[in-house]
Amino acid sequence: MPDTRGLIDRQLEADLAAVTGPAHVLVDSDLRRPYEVDWTRRFSGPSRMVVRPGTVAEVSQVIRLLAGRDVPLVLQGGNTGLVGGSVPGQPDPGRGAPVILSTSRLSGLGPVDSVSAQVTAGAGVTLARLQAAAHSAGLAFPVDLAARDSATVGGMIATNAGGLHVLRYGPMRAQVLGVEAVLADGTVISRLSGLVKDNTGYDLSQLVVGSEGTLAVVTAARLRLVGEKPQRIVVLFGLPDTTSALAVVDIFRRKIDGFQAAELFYDEGMELVIEHGSLSRPLADRHPCYLTVEIASLEDPTPSLMSALEDLDVPDTATAVAIDAIGAERLWAYRERHTETVSALGVPHKLDVTLPVSSLADFEKEVRREVASVHPGARLILWGHAGDGNLHVNVIGPAADDEGVDDAVLHLVASMHGSISAEHGIGRAKTRWLHLSRSDSEIATMRALKFALDPGDILNPGVLLTDQRLTAD
Ligand SMILES: Cc1cc2nc3c(=O)[nH]c(=O)nc-3n(C[C@H](O)[C@H](O)[C@H](O)COP(=O)(O)OP(=O)(O)OC[C@H]3O[C@@H](n4cnc5c(N)ncnc54)[C@H](O)[C@@H]3O)c2cc1C
């Protein structure tokens, strides 16, 4: 019996190599392996090969080649996504394993246009590189998150990433002026002119934002920058509970112009981070709850900070203030190291949810009760972006394929009128529960869009929507 699949794959490898050059088609299992496992290690699946096109024209040719043979594609940027969207799932019995398209070589970064405060960046440009380029022109890129050294522009657009500064600048969507993208039939659409006003029909760029690689491959984007705010102060508060943390956020929002981050975490996370990172204790005592806030402005924000502190009932011993870059980095570490610390403990179930801010304190109590009752003995570590009502619920203990805790937490969120995904997206992890946050008619409309743009379900099958090959109705 001839090995038909092997023959087809060898031909595919040769054809892809003719487009990108053989060095950018990875077939060897050792070379493919890092692309096949996600950051959390909870999601993985086999691929046929990895292809790394270097230009938009190459992306288009690659897609035409694969679509013509009904070979599915998984799109991958920095592979820091936390919902399994950047790696293959179980192979489709009819079509076999997908090809992974890595955007790592789409790394061109244009000059910063200081007059319009904009820049054009390739999909594979990392957030850290984008931030550095903006900084060198006296500007800043408004989105920031702890995965900055690996997360890419394309991945951040595809997931509509949030991060630390949403309460001031909004999520990735608010920074995208236009995208260049390749559709599932190889068509290139491009809106990179950076026009702030352009009411000429459907906003195709914004349609792609948050579509998790299911509608198009982003190859580049025109992005908004903001003026750099060099006067930065970071404050860490030790507090009795979530309600007190939200009261601090309320006062800062009212009194401080340059208020840009409010990050919440709890004693269990603080103790783990201190132990795992061999860090010194930032405050004299332990506290049930912590809040890291950041202010950044052109003028010295100390007077408005002092005025806000006067309104707060937090003792000096429960407050640490950093006014220089080294001190700020030190205080930020207690919050930013949560993700890596929790992953070092085991494979976490990561549930990134939002609640109406007014329900956040009740949710925090309820979710502790719920997790303890569904999986006694599980470790629960919570942290999040307090200003946005966004809590990251991390559970360690249940097996990777045991979805009991996920199911209980997401139903609790829905019962409290929250969203099952605040900023990480649906990916492969949460497709089962999409109906908890989206109505039947919304899901049907999403399916219709997917079917119109990708009728063969070539792009990221199994991500966001299941059964994508169903017809639009
Ligand atoms: C330590 C840590 C901290 C994090 N903090 C935050 C945070 O604060 N806020 C937040 O929102 N997220 C956070 N994340 C999640 C993650 O960093 C973001 O989701 C990021 O946007 C993913 O970018 P990426 O390049 O790694 O994308 P990937 O993980 O490679 O892909 C993510 C999704 O986008 C798709 N995709 C990737 N590139 C493209 C493209 N060019 N075109 C179309 N689709 C594409 C993939 O198929 C996948 O579905 C964090 C992750 C880690 C590990």
The ligand as an SDF file (V2000), in Angstrom:
LIG
                    3D

 53 58  0  0  0  0  0  0  0  0999 V2000
    3.0370   36.0800   31.0800 C   0  0  0  0  0  0  0  0  0  0  0  0
    1.8420   36.3910   30.2330 C   0  0  0  0  0  0  0  0  0  0  0  0
    1.0960   37.5260   30.4890 C   0  0  0  0  0  0  0  0  0  0  0  0
   -0.0050   37.8490   29.6950 C   0  0  0  0  0  0  0  0  0  0  0  0
   -0.7030   38.9740   29.9810 N   0  0  0  0  0  0  0  0  0  0  0  0
   -1.7580   39.3070   29.2040 C   0  0  0  0  0  0  0  0  0  0  0  0
   -2.5090   40.4820   29.4880 C   0  0  0  0  0  0  0  0  0  0  0  0
   -2.2550   41.1880   30.4500 O   0  0  0  0  0  0  0  0  0  0  0  0
   -3.5340   40.7870   28.6510 N   0  0  0  0  0  0  0  0  0  0  0  0
   -3.8580   40.0070   27.5730 C   0  0  0  0  0  0  0  0  0  0  0  0
   -4.7980   40.3470   26.8450 O   0  0  0  0  0  0  0  0  0  0  0  0
   -3.1650   38.8780   27.3030 N   0  0  0  0  0  0  0  0  0  0  0  0
   -2.1440   38.5090   28.0810 C   0  0  0  0  0  0  0  0  0  0  0  0
   -1.4490   37.3610   27.8200 N   0  0  0  0  0  0  0  0  0  0  0  0
   -1.8610   36.5070   26.6850 C   0  0  0  0  0  0  0  0  0  0  0  0
   -1.0650   36.7550   25.3870 C   0  0  0  0  0  0  0  0  0  0  0  0
    0.1530   37.3310   25.6200 O   0  0  0  0  0  0  0  0  0  0  0  0
   -1.8680   37.6250   24.4410 C   0  0  0  0  0  0  0  0  0  0  0  0
   -3.0500   36.9280   24.0920 O   0  0  0  0  0  0  0  0  0  0  0  0
   -1.1270   37.9890   23.1380 C   0  0  0  0  0  0  0  0  0  0  0  0
   -1.9750   38.8550   22.4540 O   0  0  0  0  0  0  0  0  0  0  0  0
   -0.8240   36.8000   22.2510 C   0  0  0  0  0  0  0  0  0  0  0  0
    0.1260   37.2120   21.2640 O   0  0  0  0  0  0  0  0  0  0  0  0
    1.0050   36.1240   20.5050 P   0  0  0  0  0  0  0  0  0  0  0  0
    1.7740   36.7760   19.4320 O   0  0  0  0  0  0  0  0  0  0  0  0
    1.7750   35.3000   21.4560 O   0  0  0  0  0  0  0  0  0  0  0  0
   -0.1480   35.2450   19.8240 O   0  0  0  0  0  0  0  0  0  0  0  0
   -0.2640   33.6660   19.7310 P   0  0  0  0  0  0  0  0  0  0  0  0
   -0.3050   33.0690   21.0800 O   0  0  0  0  0  0  0  0  0  0  0  0
    0.7370   33.1220   18.7910 O   0  0  0  0  0  0  0  0  0  0  0  0
   -1.7180   33.5500   19.0630 O   0  0  0  0  0  0  0  0  0  0  0  0
   -2.8690   33.9670   19.7550 C   0  0  0  0  0  0  0  0  0  0  0  0
   -4.0760   33.8300   18.7990 C   0  0  0  0  0  0  0  0  0  0  0  0
   -3.9310   34.7450   17.7180 O   0  0  0  0  0  0  0  0  0  0  0  0
   -3.8550   34.0520   16.4520 C   0  0  0  0  0  0  0  0  0  0  0  0
   -2.8430   34.7560   15.6590 N   0  0  0  0  0  0  0  0  0  0  0  0
   -1.5400   34.9430   15.9790 C   0  0  0  0  0  0  0  0  0  0  0  0
   -0.9420   35.7050   15.0320 N   0  0  0  0  0  0  0  0  0  0  0  0
   -1.8980   35.9850   14.1060 C   0  0  0  0  0  0  0  0  0  0  0  0
   -1.8920   36.7270   12.8900 C   0  0  0  0  0  0  0  0  0  0  0  0
   -0.7900   37.3240   12.4390 N   0  0  0  0  0  0  0  0  0  0  0  0
   -3.0420   36.8230   12.2010 N   0  0  0  0  0  0  0  0  0  0  0  0
   -4.1910   36.2230   12.6460 C   0  0  0  0  0  0  0  0  0  0  0  0
   -4.2350   35.4970   13.7770 N   0  0  0  0  0  0  0  0  0  0  0  0
   -3.1030   35.3850   14.5020 C   0  0  0  0  0  0  0  0  0  0  0  0
   -3.4910   32.6270   16.8250 C   0  0  0  0  0  0  0  0  0  0  0  0
   -3.9400   31.7070   15.8560 O   0  0  0  0  0  0  0  0  0  0  0  0
   -4.2000   32.4570   18.1570 C   0  0  0  0  0  0  0  0  0  0  0  0
   -5.5560   32.1620   17.9520 O   0  0  0  0  0  0  0  0  0  0  0  0
   -0.3600   37.0020   28.6150 C   0  0  0  0  0  0  0  0  0  0  0  0
    0.3900   35.8560   28.3560 C   0  0  0  0  0  0  0  0  0  0  0  0
    1.4710   35.5370   29.1550 C   0  0  0  0  0  0  0  0  0  0  0  0
    2.2490   34.3020   28.8440 C   0  0  0  0  0  0  0  0  0  0  0  0
  1  2  1  0
  2  3  1  0
  2 52  2  0
  3  4  2  0
  4  5  1  0
  4 50  1  0
  5  6  2  0
  6  7  1  0
  6 13  1  0
  7  8  2  0
  7  9  1  0
  9 10  1  0
 10 11  2  0
 10 12  1  0
 12 13  2  0
 13 14  1  0
 14 15  1  0
 14 50  1  0
 15 16  1  0
 16 17  1  0
 16 18  1  0
 18 19  1  0
 18 20  1  0
 20 21  1  0
 20 22  1  0
 22 23  1  0
 23 24  1  0
 24 25  2  0
 24 26  1  0
 24 27  1  0
 27 28  1  0
 28 29  2  0
 28 30  1  0
 28 31  1  0
 31 32  1  0
 32 33  1  0
 33 34  1  0
 33 48  1  0
 34 35  1  0
 35 36  1  0
 35 46  1  0
 36 37  1  0
 36 45  1  0
 37 38  2  0
 38 39  1  0
 39 40  1  0
 39 45  2  0
 40 41  1  0
 40 42  2  0
 42 43  1  0
 43 44  2  0
 44 45  1  0
 46 47  1  0
 46 48  1  0
 48 49  1  0
 50 51  2  0
 51 52  1  0
 52 53  1  0
M  END
$$$$
